[in-house]
Amino acid sequence: MKRISDPDQLAEAGLVPAEKLEALHRVASRWAVSITPAMQARIDPADPADPIARQLVPSVAELAIASDEREDPIGDAAYSPVKGITHRYPDRVLLKPTHTCAVYCRFCFRREAVGPGGESLSPAELDAALAYISRDERIWEVILSGGDPLILSPRRLGEIVRRLDAIGHLGVIRVHTRVPAAEPERVDAELVAALRANKAVWIVLHANHARELDEPTRAAVARLVDAGLPVLAQTVLLAGVG
């Protein structure tokens, strides 16, 4: 089983009918598609209301855009003083080092910004983002988001964690990710080691259906917890899923 990244592969897997391919190619040309083998294995192709498919398989309905919809629905841009930073609340910031994800959720409110080919921060941009955090002593918590920070190589992820760990006024590093459920084999000893720090590091797993919490996911979570990295859950309430 291979990663699915285009409508033709969706049709080959029996997840969409061939007659919808033309419209789905229009969807995929604008918003990224990616379904990992782990997620595909949880989908029942015979169930038109499958809760995993509802989250990840693109729909022709995505082409219907209402006049009041916005490309930046939560207003991130207005709170972005430097590239890669969203500073909406005084004591915490989002740091988005990459715009790539393991899977692309159809309900994502950052879907205009994420996808393959989406830029990761360059070394200079990362330096500027970290300098911004260092200068503002009100900032107590940094939330690594994106994109999915656990898509980064252990070397690059570890560098970011170490540099955050060295900022004296920070107390918490929070990591929001879908990877333990979407690509559990990625959570290996090297990745886990990259996340360890002297400061408190919290992992927030984005999972929306019980089927995502199978044995590979539980094993990935156990590897994190056993290394002293507490794991919380973030669940989106979705019709037909949650």
C-alpha positions in Angstrom: 0.0 0.0 0.0 1.4 3.4 -1.1 0.7 6.9 -0.1 -2.2 8.4 -2.1 -1.6 11.8 -3.4 -3.8 12.3 -6.4 -7.4 11.5 -7.6 -6.3 8.7 -10.0 -4.8 6.8 -7.0 -8.0 7.4 -5.1 -9.9 5.8 -7.9 -7.5 2.8 -8.1 -8.0 2.3 -4.4 -11.8 2.3 -4.8 -12.2 5.4 -2.7 -13.8 7.6 -5.4 -15.9 6.8 -8.5 -14.2 7.2 -11.9 -16.9 9.6 -13.1 -15.9 12.2 -10.5 -12.2 12.2 -11.5 -12.3 15.3 -13.7 -13.9 17.4 -10.9 -11.6 15.9 -8.3 -8.5 16.8 -10.3 -9.7 20.4 -10.1 -10.0 20.0 -6.3 -6.6 18.5 -6.0 -5.0 21.2 -8.2 -5.9 23.7 -5.5 -5.9 21.8 -2.2 -3.4 19.1 -1.4 -4.3 15.4 -1.1 -2.3 12.9 0.9 -3.5 9.7 2.6 -0.8 7.6 4.3 -0.9 3.8 4.2 -1.8 3.7 7.9 -4.9 5.9 7.3 -5.9 4.1 4.1 -5.9 0.8 5.9 -8.5 2.2 8.3 -10.9 3.1 5.5 -13.7 0.8 4.4 -14.2 1.5 0.7 -17.6 -0.1 0.7 -18.9 2.4 3.3 -19.9 5.7 1.7 -20.0 7.3 5.1 -16.7 6.0 6.3 -15.5 8.4 9.1 -11.8 8.3 8.0 -12.6 8.8 4.4 -14.8 11.8 5.3 -11.8 13.5 6.8 -9.2 12.8 4.1 -10.8 11.9 0.7 -11.5 15.1 -1.4 -15.0 15.9 -2.4 -16.4 17.7 -5.4 -18.4 19.8 -2.8 -15.1 21.6 -2.0 -15.4 23.5 -5.3 -18.5 25.3 -4.0 -17.1 28.3 -2.2 -19.6 30.7 -0.5 -19.1 34.5 -0.9 -18.4 34.9 2.8 -15.6 32.3 2.9 -12.1 33.6 3.4 -8.7 32.1 2.5 -7.5 33.0 6.0 -10.7 32.3 8.1 -9.0 32.6 11.5 -7.1 35.8 10.6 -3.5 34.4 11.1 -2.0 37.0 8.8 -3.0 39.9 11.0 -1.1 38.4 13.9 2.1 37.4 12.0 4.9 39.9 12.8 7.5 37.8 11.1 7.3 34.8 8.7 6.4 31.6 10.5 5.1 33.2 13.7 1.5 33.8 14.7 1.3 35.9 17.9 -2.4 36.2 18.8 -2.1 36.1 22.6 0.6 37.9 24.6 2.1 34.9 26.4 2.2 32.3 23.6 3.0 32.1 19.9 2.6 29.6 17.1 5.9 28.7 15.3 5.2 27.1 11.9 8.5 25.7 10.6 6.9 23.8 7.7 3.7 23.8 5.7 3.9 20.0 4.9 1.7 17.4 6.6 1.5 13.6 6.6 -2.2 13.8 5.6 -4.3 16.7 4.4 -7.6 17.1 6.2 -10.4 18.3 4.1 -11.7 20.5 6.9 -8.4 22.3 7.5 -8.7 26.0 8.1 -5.1 26.5 6.8 -5.6 24.5 3.7 -4.7 27.4 1.4 -1.2 27.5 3.0 -0.3 23.8 3.4 0.7 21.2 0.9 3.6 19.7 -1.0 5.8 22.4 -2.3 4.7 24.6 0.6 7.7 26.4 1.9 9.5 25.4 5.1 11.2 28.3 6.8 14.7 29.0 5.4 17.6 29.1 7.9 17.4 32.9 7.9 13.6 32.9 8.4 13.9 30.5 11.3 16.6 32.7 12.8 14.3 35.7 12.5 11.4 33.8 14.1 13.4 32.6 17.0 14.9 36.0 17.5 11.4 37.4 17.7 10.5 34.9 20.5 13.8 35.6 22.3 13.1 39.4 22.4 9.6 39.2 23.8 9.8 38.1 27.4 6.0 37.9 27.8 6.1 34.7 25.7 6.0 31.7 28.0 4.8 29.0 25.5 5.7 28.1 22.0 3.4 25.9 20.0 5.0 24.1 17.1 2.4 23.8 14.3 2.3 24.3 10.6 2.0 22.0 8.7 3.0 19.2 10.9 6.3 19.7 12.8 6.9 15.9 13.1 7.3 15.8 9.3 10.6 17.5 9.8 13.8 15.4 9.9 14.9 14.5 13.5 18.0 16.6 12.9 16.0 19.7 12.0 13.3 19.2 14.6 15.9 18.6 17.2 17.7 21.9 16.3 14.5 23.8 16.7 13.7 22.2 20.1 17.2 22.8 21.4 17.1 26.5 20.3 13.8 27.0 22.0 15.1 25.2 25.1 17.8 27.8 25.4 15.4 30.7 25.6 15.3 31.5 29.3 11.8 33.0 29.6 10.1 30.1 27.8 8.4 27.5 30.1 6.6 25.2 27.7 7.1 23.8 24.2 3.9 22.4 22.8 3.9 20.2 19.6 0.7 19.8 17.6 0.8 16.7 15.3 -1.2 14.1 13.4 1.9 12.0 12.8 1.5 9.4 15.6 -1.9 8.4 14.1 -1.2 9.2 10.4 2.3 7.8 10.1 3.1 6.0 13.4 6.3 4.3 12.1 7.8 7.8 11.8 7.8 8.1 15.6 11.0 6.2 16.1 13.7 6.5 18.8 15.6 9.2 16.8 12.5 11.4 16.4 11.5 10.9 20.1 15.1 11.9 21.1 14.8 15.1 19.1 11.8 16.2 21.1 13.4 15.9 24.5 14.3 19.1 26.3 14.9 20.5 29.8 11.7 22.6 29.5 8.3 20.9 29.6 7.4 19.5 26.2 3.8 18.5 25.5 2.6 16.6 22.5 -0.9 17.2 21.3 -2.2 14.4 19.0 -4.8 15.3 16.5 -7.1 12.3 16.2 -10.9 12.5 15.4 -12.1 8.9 15.4 -11.5 5.9 17.6 -10.4 3.9 14.6 -7.3 6.1 14.4 -6.2 4.9 17.8 -5.2 1.4 16.7 -2.2 -0.6 17.9 0.4 1.2 15.7 -0.9 4.6 17.0 -0.9 3.4 20.6 2.6 2.1 20.2 3.8 5.5 18.8 2.1 7.3 21.7 3.7 4.9 24.2 7.2 5.6 22.8 6.6 9.3 23.4 5.2 8.9 26.9 7.9 6.4 27.9 10.4 9.2 27.0 8.8 11.6 29.4 6.7 13.4 26.8 3.1 13.7 27.9 0.5 13.3 25.1 -2.8 15.1 25.0 -5.6 14.8 22.4 -7.1 17.4 20.1 -10.3 16.3 18.5 -12.3 18.3 15.9 -16.1 17.7 16.2 -17.1 16.7 12.7 -20.5 15.5 11.4 -20.5 11.8 10.7 -17.1 11.4 12.4 -17.0 12.3 16.1 
